[in-house]
């Protein structure tokens, strides 16, 4: 498997994927025209034709027989072309000497704090391929892309994770707060946002801070919590350096995880190496999983590989060379796949 | 013999003190305290123009000499008075052009806008079976304000709000109880004791969205305690109107009128001819007599005798307003 930039020829595959994604993934609509427009936009982005704030780096994950089974995205900077809203979970403390009390109140402040940050978005993996390494490759490849092209992104990355909702898509946070202001269902609001129609957020969302004491217990408990299906994604991002910084999604209260670029594990672990062929005996004893990127921008390819690094050479097998479309001697970016394992060059 | 409203004097103090415990427990009594402290001897000359901070008590006695109703009236706060806190009901309408959605939302924010208003209340109504007594007391207060030329500030009457079967205020449960960190009783006691710094310290910094408040709290907004409904009706019949201000502890309504508005509604009439039944008569205070006011008999079975010292005003209540239900 490998990850590469999306192409116009991927449209039919993405339409097929969108049917599997259902309504939940608003950034992958089953709308041919919209999807085609997004692909076109992404191609222009990879070619450097979009101005800062409009960049939409969209990647696909394909099998070795070129079947597209997933996608992921990167926005170069949110909130530049149109306001980007979150709630900032804050604290208001009041005290009175007369009463002898100190009272803490959690409040939700309307915020545009994440403006200018780069966003991880649009991650979807065909359910038939979940459970293996595909999800990790899909999610981490874009981080390696950022590490390889830091000049194209903001000084910080952000990922808004799916918040708590039940099997019917009902969000307790929305039911307790959003519906009072937006006069629509959670799924409708989420769908509108996914279509790029975000102006209504500014028009309808609360202007004053919200005291969370007025939310239902269920809604308060959902603040900054992720949907059970998103737990592993959260762990993965946290291992890569992301952390919750008191910003949540305005619809379902899912956490916005943030990571300054200089704290991103892959930025610090990425090295430029020369590719060489890995002998079978070494592979079985010394090799460990690496994430590898070859090529630049619209010609880049990324994959995972059991590899062995010595000095500034990365030894990989033939399948990896084929996926990267490289010959031995090529220079690539690489970093250990696992955040928990301390990578050390074997000397 | 028709009942008369008059200003209380120092001689009335023991009886007024005895009646204090029968006032509505949530009605702030600082105006009454001020008025009791300023009670003068019956022979004191009450004609001089009072200063801001001046407070009086208007009262009605029955034919047995028992006080059946009284009201405290504070003629505006003096400079340097601590701010008076209220909640202000406001409405924000969000509009989305893209969705063609209008979303009006009510909010509650803290304000001190009423700090220098004339304050009417607390009120003691002990003849609850007779709405006429309530109307007379309200009319007497009106007469006092109409003849007190210096009164230019708007007049407010903040009514205690509702309570449930256990005496708990649903408004306190939904608002104060979440911000003050103490019991309702403690907050109330400190307020009555004029230790009010805690209000500025603890009241919410930001407006509250009403749709997010508990349903019982929302239902209590601007609703007076049921025992005070006749008083509210009497004031509204005189021209007081419900304002957008609410009592900070119980969410009760604040009725407001301006002196000019009341004057326009109840014009002074000449006493050269017999004023119509129901007219308000007012005898301003003299060197030896207190302020007095009353309503002319509606049955007109007594001959009218003009008195040059008395001022007459058009009937403040519609003649059909013979029952509580007619006044609203």
Interface residues (C-beta under 8 A of the other chain):
Chain A: X92 X94 X95 X96 X97 X98 X99 X101 X102 X103 X105 X107 X176 X177 X180 X181 X182 X183 X184 X192 X197 X199 X200 X203 X204 X206 X207 X208 X209 X210 X211 X213 X214 X215
Chain B: X92 X94 X95 X96 X97 X98 X99 X101 X103 X105 X107 X178 X179 X180 X181 X182 X186 X187 X190 X195 X197 X198 X201 X202 X204 X205 X206 X207 X208 X209 X211 X212 X213
